[in-house]
Amino acid sequence: MRVIRRLSRRSFISSVGFGSVGVALLSACGQPAPPSAPKPVDTPRTVDSKPAEAPKPSAPAAAATTAPAAAAAKPAEAAKPASAAAALPKSYLLDKVPANLTEAPALAELVKAGKLPPLMERLPEEPVVVDRKGKYGGIMRSATNAKELFPWTPIKYAGGMHGIPLRMGPDLASWVPNVLKNVEMSADKKVLTAHMRKGMKWSDGHPHTSEDWKFWYDHVLTDKDVYPVLPSPLGPYFFVGGKVMDFVKVDDYTFRFEFHAPNPSFPMVNLAHVFGFSHDNALPAHYLKQFHAKYNDKAAEQAKAEGFESWMHWFISKKEPDQNAEVPRLGAHVIDRVTPQAIFYKRNPYYWMVDSEGKQLPYLDGMQLERVDDLAALEAKAVAGNYDVISQSLLVKNFKSYKDGEAKGGYKVYTWKSGRVEQLYNFNFNYPDEHWQKVFQDVRFRRAMSVAINRSEINEVLYFGMGRPSQMTAHTTSRAYKEEYAKAWAQYDPELANKLLDEMGLKMDPSTKLRQLPDGRPMQLSFDTNGPHPIHEMVTEYWRKIGVQVDTKPVLRTVLRPKIYANQMIMSAWGGDEIIDTLLARRPKWFAPIYGDESTWAPIWAKWYYTKGKEGEEPPPQIKELYDWIDKYAETDDIQYVDKLLKSQAENVWTIGTVADGPLPIIFNKDFKNVPEEDYSVWDTLWGNNNYPEAWYLDK
């Protein structure tokens, strides 16, 4: 293993010259502190509850501040469990629309010139009111090496991903209204009634009604031509009870989803998050009909002329904002123009949210996303102050150089939390080698491989002590988190590791210093990973010391995926997301085998579960029980089933965790306001969508 200079957390903080305020910032390991907000409104934590009622109007929220200097003397505290989140407000929304509504000067000029309808004709009757203040103007500059038009970070987060039906509350355990005015679940949790905002419009000015939801239901979810050619199948959330859910249009602004079994988590998981959906969920029927064969008898001919395999592929491409710059949106920003070097976005003039003073959001005039293939060049440009917000390519190990460049670059560096286990490992119980199968299915092997890992050292070396050594389990913000589960078989004890392997009869070969399989072969294995990660280097070195040689090869996900589906991978590694309550145990993944490219735990058993026994192999009772608990949690939202899963994980070490909540550097222009100094940058939270990035502004 290459030599990595070990720098303690205290030395790291001193070396970057933080001072007392910086220490207070870095010592916060739990839920990020929110901006000042109105008095919290108590909302039940259950995902099927009614949304948080918006508090009465009061002083607008200020930007998040760090703790006072006196707090700097205290040592860093460990992240608090879910109960600590009780101090957070349940909503940043206000319940009264300000009397005076205003718009950006640039839009006012368009109205004056007759090129845009007046503001009152563009807003819904009841716009969302968020407790923020700011001012108009400015272009947010950023960069990416991604090829899609709306890459997740930062564009979907900063302005292109806000047209979703509901939004997660600040506590990440409840939901609040967003595009939808409200949703209600029936007492038996089988019927969801959604209430839309009258007068809401798509970015092209066309009304957004329940017809758009019906169009999605009729021509994506249940369309026998379109559904089979979707890039990936829609999840089971729409098929609870063994049948596709029913859609009922009540009127232009009310509709129902009727499920064939209880589905209490749907508001939180599928509407406040976008699990199972993409982008705006509902589709602009008025625009997309021209690409569907039911409404256009020349669709097949036109699709072929544009180079598509079929009209279905053409239709799917046209509905995706990542591929089609012209499709109407509900998000805060839409695409203005695209060049080979950059993508330019402009504000959506029909955006349906205002601030506490009645200013229509977003504040920013637009966004500019530079396309940079070389990540090293991207990092250098970030440190030079070329971007207003950037996190991609930034490395924890270079934090000091980022801090040193703040004054010259005109930016500030914040450390967000990853909200996940940085890397985790699964061994393939179904690997087509009976000797490796026998080893992997023996709990002593998995326990040995777990306690052989020095998580504290990984945390110090790679994360300057700012992460949290942990077994794979729920996040500390979760209502299901238990400290004993996080510590289960997570101590560093190579002596115990060797003892467990000795008990299994895996003898050490003195000449190679490798243990031997029952058939005499050396315990050497190699597998592909979804890109490189420094944790692999350290973990494989720990394993080599107990006589198991593991080699990793970084590849593209497109290369890895078919190998896992074909059951050709002996083990796997991935970043451990879906552990915050939003997505925790909502599907098989880390706590039951998944049929997907993120894990090789048991793809053949998982295929049996996903196909309801039609394909794959029936798993043993212990694994079937895990699936049963996931199914029961989906039907009841009863946390006892998650606890059963986590307890089983703690005892059996199905998935081996390493370090959780690693720090993620993010650079913001020093003049950016309303940006969170602390946040969770993870799929579970939609990278901080709950903090209303459309209210960021440049104070220049």
C-alpha positions in Angstrom: 0.0 0.0 0.0 1.4 3.4 -0.8 2.4 5.5 2.1 -0.2 8.1 3.1 0.8 10.8 5.6 -1.3 10.4 8.7 -2.7 13.7 10.0 -4.8 13.9 13.1 -8.1 15.8 13.1 -6.7 18.3 15.6 -3.6 18.8 13.4 -5.7 19.1 10.3 -7.9 21.8 11.8 -4.8 23.7 12.9 -3.0 23.3 9.6 -5.9 24.9 7.6 -6.1 27.8 10.0 -9.8 27.6 10.8 -10.0 29.4 14.0 -12.8 29.0 16.5 -15.7 29.4 14.1 -14.2 26.8 11.7 -13.7 24.3 14.5 -17.3 24.7 15.5 -18.3 24.1 11.9 -16.3 20.9 11.6 -17.3 19.5 14.9 -20.9 19.4 13.9 -21.4 15.7 13.0 -25.1 15.4 13.3 -28.1 16.9 11.4 -27.0 20.2 9.8 -28.2 23.3 11.7 -31.0 25.0 9.8 -31.4 28.7 9.1 -33.5 30.5 11.7 -37.1 29.7 11.1 -40.6 30.3 12.4 -41.8 28.3 15.4 -41.8 24.6 14.5 -45.1 22.9 13.9 -45.2 19.3 15.2 -45.7 16.8 12.4 -45.8 13.1 13.0 -42.6 11.4 11.7 -44.5 8.7 9.9 -44.3 9.0 6.2 -48.0 8.6 5.6 -49.0 11.5 7.9 -50.4 14.8 6.8 -47.8 17.3 5.8 -46.4 19.8 8.2 -48.8 22.7 8.5 -47.0 25.9 7.5 -46.2 28.2 10.4 -47.6 31.7 10.6 -45.6 34.4 8.8 -42.7 35.8 10.8 -39.3 37.1 10.3 -37.7 35.6 7.2 -35.0 33.0 7.6 -31.4 34.2 7.8 -28.5 32.2 6.4 -27.3 29.4 8.6 -24.6 30.5 11.1 -21.9 28.7 12.9 -21.8 28.1 16.7 -20.3 30.9 18.8 -16.6 30.9 19.4 -17.0 29.5 22.9 -18.1 26.2 21.5 -14.7 25.8 19.8 -13.1 24.6 22.9 -15.3 21.5 23.1 -14.2 18.3 21.4 -16.1 17.1 18.4 -19.2 15.2 19.4 -20.5 12.1 17.7 -23.5 12.4 15.5 -26.7 12.3 17.5 -29.4 9.7 16.8 -32.7 10.6 15.3 -34.1 12.2 18.5 -31.7 15.1 18.1 -33.5 16.2 14.9 -36.5 17.2 17.0 -35.0 20.7 17.3 -35.4 21.2 13.6 -38.5 23.0 12.2 -40.9 20.7 10.4 -41.3 23.2 7.5 -39.8 26.3 6.1 -43.1 27.2 4.4 -45.5 30.0 5.4 -49.2 29.7 5.2 -50.2 33.1 3.9 -49.4 34.6 0.5 -47.9 38.1 0.8 -50.2 40.9 -0.3 -47.6 42.4 -2.7 -46.2 39.9 -5.3 -43.3 41.0 -7.4 -41.1 39.5 -10.2 -37.5 39.8 -11.4 -36.7 43.0 -13.3 -35.8 41.0 -16.4 -39.3 39.4 -16.4 -41.0 42.7 -15.7 -39.4 44.0 -18.9 -40.7 41.1 -20.9 -44.2 41.8 -19.5 -43.9 45.4 -20.4 -42.9 44.5 -23.9 -45.9 42.2 -24.3 -43.7 39.1 -24.5 -44.9 37.5 -21.3 -48.2 37.5 -19.4 -48.4 39.5 -16.1 -47.1 37.8 -13.0 -50.6 37.2 -11.5 -51.5 35.2 -14.7 -48.3 33.1 -14.3 -48.6 32.1 -10.7 -51.0 29.6 -9.3 -53.9 30.8 -7.1 -52.0 29.6 -4.1 -48.2 29.7 -4.7 -45.8 28.1 -2.3 -44.4 30.6 0.1 -41.0 29.9 1.6 -39.5 31.7 4.6 -36.5 33.2 2.8 -35.4 36.7 1.7 -33.0 37.6 -1.1 -32.5 39.7 -4.1 -32.6 39.2 -7.9 -29.8 38.9 -10.3 -26.7 37.0 -11.3 -25.7 33.9 -13.1 -24.5 30.8 -11.1 -21.4 29.3 -12.7 -20.5 25.7 -12.3 -19.0 22.7 -14.2 -19.4 19.0 -14.7 -17.9 16.1 -16.7 -21.4 14.6 -17.0 -23.0 14.4 -20.5 -26.7 14.8 -19.5 -28.4 18.2 -19.7 -29.4 18.2 -16.1 -26.6 16.5 -14.1 -27.4 15.9 -10.4 -24.7 18.1 -8.9 -25.2 20.9 -9.0 -27.9 21.5 -11.6 -30.7 19.2 -10.5 -30.0 20.3 -6.9 -29.5 24.0 -7.6 -32.5 24.7 -9.9 -33.5 21.8 -12.1 -35.1 19.3 -9.7 -37.7 21.3 -7.9 -40.8 20.4 -9.9 -41.5 17.3 -7.8 -44.9 16.7 -6.2 -43.9 17.0 -2.5 -40.7 17.9 -0.7 -38.9 16.4 2.2 -39.1 18.4 5.5 -36.0 19.8 7.2 -36.0 16.8 9.6 -35.8 14.4 6.6 -38.6 12.3 8.2 -41.7 14.2 7.1 -42.9 15.8 3.9 -44.3 19.2 3.0 -46.3 20.5 0.1 -44.6 21.4 -3.1 -46.1 21.2 -6.6 -49.0 19.4 -5.1 -51.0 21.5 -2.6 -51.6 18.4 -0.4 -52.1 14.7 -0.5 -54.2 12.5 1.8 -54.0 8.8 2.4 -57.1 6.8 3.2 -57.4 5.0 6.6 -56.5 1.7 5.0 -53.5 3.3 3.2 -54.7 2.0 -0.2 -55.9 5.3 -1.7 -53.9 8.5 -2.1 -55.9 11.6 -3.1 -53.8 14.4 -4.5 -54.8 18.1 -4.7 -53.1 20.2 -7.3 -52.6 24.0 -7.3 -55.1 25.7 -9.5 -53.6 27.9 -12.1 -50.1 26.3 -12.0 -48.4 26.3 -15.4 -45.6 24.5 -17.2 -42.6 26.5 -18.2 -44.1 27.2 -21.6 -47.3 28.7 -20.0 -49.6 25.8 -20.6 -51.8 24.8 -17.6 -50.6 21.9 -15.5 -53.6 19.7 -14.6 -54.5 16.2 -13.7 -54.5 15.4 -17.4 -50.7 15.4 -17.2 -50.7 12.8 -14.5 -53.2 10.7 -16.5 -50.9 11.0 -19.5 -48.0 9.6 -17.5 -50.2 6.8 -16.2 -51.7 5.9 -19.6 -48.6 6.4 -21.8 -45.7 5.3 -19.6 -46.7 3.2 -16.6 -49.4 1.2 -18.4 -48.5 1.7 -22.0 -47.8 -1.8 -23.5 -45.7 -0.3 -26.2 -43.7 2.2 -24.2 -43.2 0.4 -20.8 -41.1 -2.5 -22.2 -38.5 -0.2 -23.8 -38.0 2.1 -20.8 -34.3 2.3 -19.9 -35.0 0.7 -16.5 -38.2 -0.9 -15.2 -40.3 1.2 -12.8 -40.1 0.0 -9.2 -42.6 -2.1 -7.2 -44.1 1.0 -5.6 -46.6 1.2 -8.4 -47.5 -2.5 -8.3 -48.2 -3.2 -4.6 -50.7 -6.0 -4.1 -49.5 -7.7 -7.3 -51.3 -5.3 -9.7 -50.5 -2.0 -11.1 -52.2 0.8 -9.2 -55.3 2.5 -10.6 -55.5 6.1 -11.6 -58.7 8.1 -11.2 -59.1 11.6 -12.4 -61.6 13.4 -10.0 -61.4 16.8 -11.7 -58.9 19.0 -13.4 -57.0 19.6 -10.1 -57.7 16.4 -8.2 -56.7 12.8 -8.8 -56.4 9.5 -7.0 -53.9 6.6 -6.9 -55.7 3.5 -5.8 -53.4 0.6 -4.7 -54.3 -3.0 -4.3 -52.6 -3.3 -0.9 -51.5 -0.7 1.7 -48.8 1.6 0.5 -48.3 4.1 3.4 -44.8 5.3 2.4 -45.8 6.5 -1.1 -46.1 10.2 -0.2 -42.6 10.4 1.3 -40.7 7.9 -0.8 -42.2 8.4 -4.2 -43.6 12.0 -4.1 -41.3 13.9 -1.7 -38.4 11.9 -3.1 -38.4 10.8 -6.7 -37.9 7.1 -6.1 -39.4 5.3 -9.1 -40.0 8.5 -11.0 -37.7 11.0 -12.8 -37.7 14.8 -13.0 -41.2 16.3 -12.9 -43.1 13.0 -12.5 -46.2 14.2 -14.3 -45.7 14.7 -18.0 -46.6 17.7 -20.2 -49.3 15.9 -22.3 -49.9 18.9 -24.5 -46.3 18.8 -25.7 -45.6 15.0 -25.8 -48.7 13.9 -27.7 -46.9 14.8 -30.9 -44.3 12.0 -30.3 -46.8 9.3 -29.4 -48.3 7.0 -32.1 -51.7 7.2 -30.5 -51.9 10.9 -31.3 -49.5 11.1 -34.3 -50.0 8.5 -37.1 -46.6 9.5 -38.6 -44.7 9.0 -35.3 -42.9 5.9 -36.6 -41.8 7.6 -39.8 -40.6 10.7 -38.0 -38.7 8.7 -35.3 -36.9 6.8 -38.0 -36.0 10.0 -39.7 -34.4 11.3 -36.5 -32.4 8.1 -36.1 -34.4 6.3 -33.5 -35.0 2.5 -33.4 -38.8 3.0 -32.9 -41.3 5.7 -32.1 -41.3 4.4 -28.5 -37.6 5.2 -28.2 -38.3 8.6 -29.8 -41.1 9.3 -27.3 -39.0 8.3 -24.3 -36.1 10.5 -25.4 -38.4 13.5 -25.9 -40.0 13.2 -22.5 -36.6 13.2 -20.7 -35.2 16.7 -19.9 -31.7 15.2 -19.8 -32.0 14.5 -23.5 -34.5 17.1 -24.8 -33.9 20.7 -24.0 -37.3 21.7 -25.3 -39.6 19.7 -23.1 -41.6 22.0 -20.7 -40.6 21.8 -17.1 -41.9 22.6 -13.6 -38.5 23.3 -12.1 -37.0 26.6 -11.2 -34.7 26.8 -14.3 -35.1 25.6 -17.9 -32.5 25.3 -20.6 -31.8 28.5 -22.6 -29.2 27.1 -25.0 -26.6 24.3 -25.4 -23.1 24.5 -26.9 -20.3 21.9 -27.0 -18.6 23.8 -24.2 -21.5 24.7 -21.9 -25.1 24.6 -21.0 -27.0 27.8 -20.3 -30.1 27.9 -18.1 -32.6 30.6 -17.5 -35.3 31.1 -14.9 -38.7 29.5 -15.4 -41.0 32.6 -15.6 -43.9 30.4 -14.5 -42.2 29.1 -11.3 -44.8 28.7 -8.6 -43.0 29.7 -5.5 -42.5 33.1 -3.8 -40.4 34.3 -0.8 -41.7 35.8 2.4 -41.8 39.2 0.8 -43.7 38.1 -2.3 -40.8 37.9 -4.7 -41.2 35.2 -7.3 -38.4 32.7 -7.2 -35.8 31.9 -8.3 -33.6 34.9 -7.5 -30.9 33.9 -9.9 -31.3 35.1 -13.5 -29.8 31.8 -14.7 -27.1 29.1 -14.4 -24.1 28.3 -16.6 -22.6 24.8 -16.6 -19.2 24.4 -18.2 -18.4 21.0 -19.6 -15.0 19.9 -18.4 -13.8 16.3 -19.1 -10.5 16.6 -17.1 -11.3 16.4 -13.4 -7.9 17.7 -12.5 -8.5 20.8 -14.7 -11.9 21.2 -13.1 -10.4 21.2 -9.6 -7.8 23.8 -10.6 -10.4 26.1 -12.1 -12.5 25.7 -9.0 -9.6 26.8 -6.7 -9.0 29.7 -9.1 -12.5 31.0 -8.4 -14.0 30.2 -11.8 -17.2 28.8 -10.3 -19.9 29.9 -7.9 -20.6 26.5 -6.6 -18.7 23.3 -7.2 -18.2 20.0 -5.4 -17.3 17.5 -8.2 -13.6 16.7 -8.3 -12.9 18.3 -4.9 -11.0 15.9 -2.5 -10.8 15.9 1.3 -7.1 15.5 1.1 -6.8 18.8 -0.7 -8.9 20.7 1.8 -6.0 22.9 3.1 -5.2 24.1 -0.4 -8.9 25.0 -0.9 -8.9 27.0 2.3 -5.6 28.7 1.5 -7.2 29.9 -1.8 -10.3 31.4 -0.4 -9.3 35.0 -0.4 -7.7 34.9 -3.8 -10.4 32.9 -5.4 -13.3 34.8 -3.8 -15.0 31.8 -2.4 -15.7 29.9 0.8 -15.2 26.2 1.5 -17.8 24.3 3.5 -17.7 20.7 4.5 -21.0 18.8 4.0 -21.6 15.2 5.1 -21.9 12.3 2.7 -25.0 10.9 4.5 -23.9 7.4 3.7 -21.4 4.6 4.4 -18.4 5.6 2.2 -17.8 2.1 0.9 -19.3 -1.3 1.8 -18.6 -4.8 0.6 -20.7 -7.9 -0.2 -19.6 -11.4 -1.0 -21.5 -13.4 -3.6 -23.5 -16.2 -1.9 -24.5 -17.4 -5.3 -21.1 -17.4 -7.0 -20.7 -20.4 -9.2 -17.9 -22.0 -7.2 -19.1 -24.3 -4.4 -16.0 -23.8 -2.2 -16.2 -20.0 -2.3 -20.0 -20.3 -1.7 -19.4 -22.3 1.4 -16.9 -19.8 2.7 -19.0 -16.7 2.0 -22.2 -18.2 3.5 -20.3 -18.9 6.8 -21.0 -16.0 9.1 -17.5 -16.5 10.7 -15.9 -15.5 7.5 -17.9 -12.3 7.2 -17.3 -11.4 10.8 -13.6 -12.1 10.4 -13.3 -9.9 7.3 -15.2 -7.1 9.2 -13.1 -7.0 12.3 -9.9 -7.2 10.2 -10.7 -3.6 9.0 -9.2 -0.7 11.0 -12.0 1.8 10.5 -10.6 4.3 12.9 -7.4 4.4 10.8 -9.3 4.8 7.6 -11.2 7.6 9.2 -8.0 9.4 10.3 -6.0 8.8 7.1 -8.7 9.5 4.5 -11.2 11.7 6.4 -9.0 13.5 9.0 -11.1 12.0 11.7 -14.2 13.8 10.5 -16.1 10.7 9.5 -17.6 8.1 11.7 -16.3 4.5 11.9 -19.4 2.3 11.5 -20.8 -1.0 10.5 -23.4 -0.9 7.8 -26.7 0.2 9.4 -29.2 3.0 9.5 -28.0 6.6 9.5 -27.8 8.4 12.9 -30.7 10.6 11.9 -33.0 7.6 11.4 -35.7 6.6 13.9 -34.3 3.0 13.5 -30.7 3.9 14.5 -29.1 2.0 17.4 -25.5 2.4 18.4 -25.0 -1.2 19.1 -25.9 -2.0 15.5 -23.3 0.5 14.3 -20.6 -1.1 16.5 -21.5 -4.7 15.7 -18.4 -6.6 14.5 -16.9 -3.2 13.7 -14.0 -3.2 16.2 -10.5 -3.6 14.9 -9.4 -7.0 16.1 -7.1 -8.9 13.6 -6.4 -11.5 16.3 -10.1 -12.4 16.5 -10.3 -12.4 12.7 -7.5 -15.0 12.5 -9.2 -17.1 15.2 -12.5 -17.2 13.3 -10.8 -18.2 10.0 -8.8 -20.8 11.9 -12.0 -22.2 13.3 -13.3 -22.5 9.7 -10.3 -24.7 8.8 -8.9 -22.2 6.4 -5.3 -23.0 6.9 -2.5 -20.5 6.3 0.2 -21.5 3.7 3.5 -20.4 5.3 5.1 -20.0 1.9 2.5 -17.6 0.4 1.1 -16.3 3.7 -2.3 -16.9 2.2 -5.0 -19.0 3.6 -6.3 -22.0 1.5 -9.8 -22.9 0.4 -11.1 -26.4 1.4 -9.9 -27.7 -2.0 -6.3 -26.3 -1.4 -6.5 -23.3 -3.7 -5.1 -20.0 -2.3 -7.7 -17.5 -1.1 -7.1 -15.0 -3.8 -10.0 -13.2 -5.5 -10.4 -10.1 -7.7 -13.4 -8.1 -8.6 -14.4 -5.0 -10.5 -15.5 -1.8 -8.8 -17.6 1.2 -10.0 -14.6 3.4 -10.3 -11.6 3.8 -7.9 -11.8 4.6 -4.2 -8.9 5.0 -1.7 -10.7 2.9 0.9 -10.3 -0.2 -1.3 -6.5 0.1 -1.0 -6.5 0.2 2.7 -9.2 -2.5 3.2 -7.5 -5.0 0.9 -4.2 -4.4 2.8 -6.0 -5.3 6.1 -7.4 -8.5 4.5 -4.0 -9.5 3.1 -2.6 -9.4 6.6 -5.1 -12.2 7.7 -4.3 -14.3 4.6 -7.0 -13.3 2.1 -5.8 -11.5 -1.0 -8.4 -9.3 -2.7 -7.6 -7.3 -5.8 -9.8 -4.5 -7.2 -10.1 -3.2 -10.7 -12.0 0.1 -11.3 -14.3 0.0 -14.4 -17.2 2.0 -15.7 -20.6 1.1 -14.4 -21.7 0.2 -17.8 -19.0 -2.5 -17.9 -19.8 -3.7 -14.3 -23.6 -4.0 -14.7 -23.9 -6.9 -17.1 -21.3 -8.9 -15.2 -23.3 -8.6 -12.0 -26.5 -9.5 -13.7 -24.8 -12.5 -15.2 -23.5 -13.6 -11.8 -19.9 -13.3 -12.9 -18.7 -11.2 -10.0 -17.3 -12.9 -6.8 -17.9 -9.8 -4.6 -18.8 -6.2 -4.9 -18.2 -2.7 -3.4 -20.5 0.3 -3.4 -21.3 3.5 -1.6 -23.8 2.8 1.1 -26.7 5.2 0.5 -30.4 4.6 1.2 -29.9 4.5 5.0 -31.7 7.8 5.9 -35.4 7.3 6.7 -36.5 8.6 3.3 -35.2 5.4 1.6 -34.1 3.1 4.4 -35.3 -0.5 3.7 -37.7 0.7 1.1 -36.4 -2.0 -1.2 -33.9 -4.9 -1.0 -30.4 -3.4 -1.3 -28.0 -3.7 1.7 -30.3 -5.5 4.2 -31.7 -8.1 1.8 -30.2 -9.2 -1.6 -31.0 -6.8 -4.5 -31.2 -7.8 -8.1 -29.2 -4.8 -9.4 -25.7 -3.7 -10.1 -25.0 -2.2 -6.6 -24.4 -5.5 -4.9 -23.5 -9.1 -5.6 -24.8 -10.5 -2.2 -27.1 -13.1 -3.8 -28.2 -12.1 -7.4 -29.9 -15.5 -8.1 -31.9 -15.4 -4.9 -32.8 -11.8 -5.6 -34.0 -12.6 -9.0 -36.4 -15.2 -7.5 -37.8 -12.5 -5.3 -38.1 -9.8 -8.0 -39.8 -12.3 -10.4 -42.0 -13.7 -7.7 -40.5 -17.1 -8.1 -40.6 -17.3 -11.9 -36.8 -17.1 -12.3 -33.7 -17.5 -10.2 -33.5 -19.8 -7.2 -35.5 -19.9 -4.0 -33.4 -18.6 -1.1 -33.1 -20.3 2.3 -35.6 -19.4 5.0 -33.3 -16.9 6.7 -33.0 -14.8 3.5 -36.7 -15.1 2.7 -37.4 -13.7 6.1 -35.5 -10.6 5.2 -37.7 -10.1 2.1 -40.7 -10.7 4.3 -39.7 -7.9 6.7 -39.2 -5.5 3.8 -42.6 -6.3 2.4 -44.3 -5.9 5.8 -42.5 -2.6 6.3 -43.8 -1.4 2.9 -47.4 -2.4 3.9 -47.3 -0.9 7.4 -44.5 1.6 7.8 -44.0 -0.1 11.2 -40.4 0.5 12.3 -40.2 -2.9 14.1 -39.6 -4.5 10.7 -36.6 -2.3 10.0 -35.3 -3.1 13.4 -35.5 -6.8 12.6 -33.5 -6.2 9.4 -30.9 -4.1 11.2 -30.6 -6.6 14.0 -30.1 -9.4 11.4 -27.5 -7.3 9.6 -25.7 -6.7 12.9 -25.6 -10.4 13.8 -24.9 -11.8 10.3 -22.8 -9.0 8.8 -24.5 -9.5 5.4 -22.9 -6.3 4.3 -19.6 -5.0 5.6 -19.4 -1.2 6.3 -16.4 1.0 6.8 -16.8 4.7 7.6 -20.0 6.8 7.5 -20.7 10.5 7.0 -17.3 11.4 5.4 -16.8 15.1 4.9 -17.4 16.5 1.4 -15.7 19.8 0.4 -17.9 22.2 -1.5 -16.9 25.6 -2.8 -19.4 28.5 -2.9 -18.8 32.0 -4.1 -18.3 34.2 -1.0 -21.2 36.4 -2.1 -23.7 33.5 -2.3 -26.4 33.7 0.4 -29.1 31.4 1.8 -26.7 28.4 1.1 -26.3 25.8 3.9 -22.9 25.6 5.5 -23.7 22.1 6.5 -25.9 19.6 4.6 -26.1 16.0 3.5 -25.1 15.5 -0.1 -26.7 12.1 -0.8 -29.3 10.5 -3.0 -31.5 9.9 0.1 -32.0 13.7 0.5 -31.9 14.6 -3.2 -28.6 16.3 -2.3 -30.2 18.9 0.0 -33.4 19.7 -2.0 -35.1 20.2 1.4 -33.2 23.4 1.9 -34.7 25.2 -1.1 -31.8 26.0 -3.3 -34.0 28.1 -5.6 -33.7 30.7 -2.9 -29.9 31.0 -3.2 -28.8 34.5 -4.3 -25.7 36.5 -5.1 -25.3 39.5 -2.8 -23.4 41.7 -5.2 
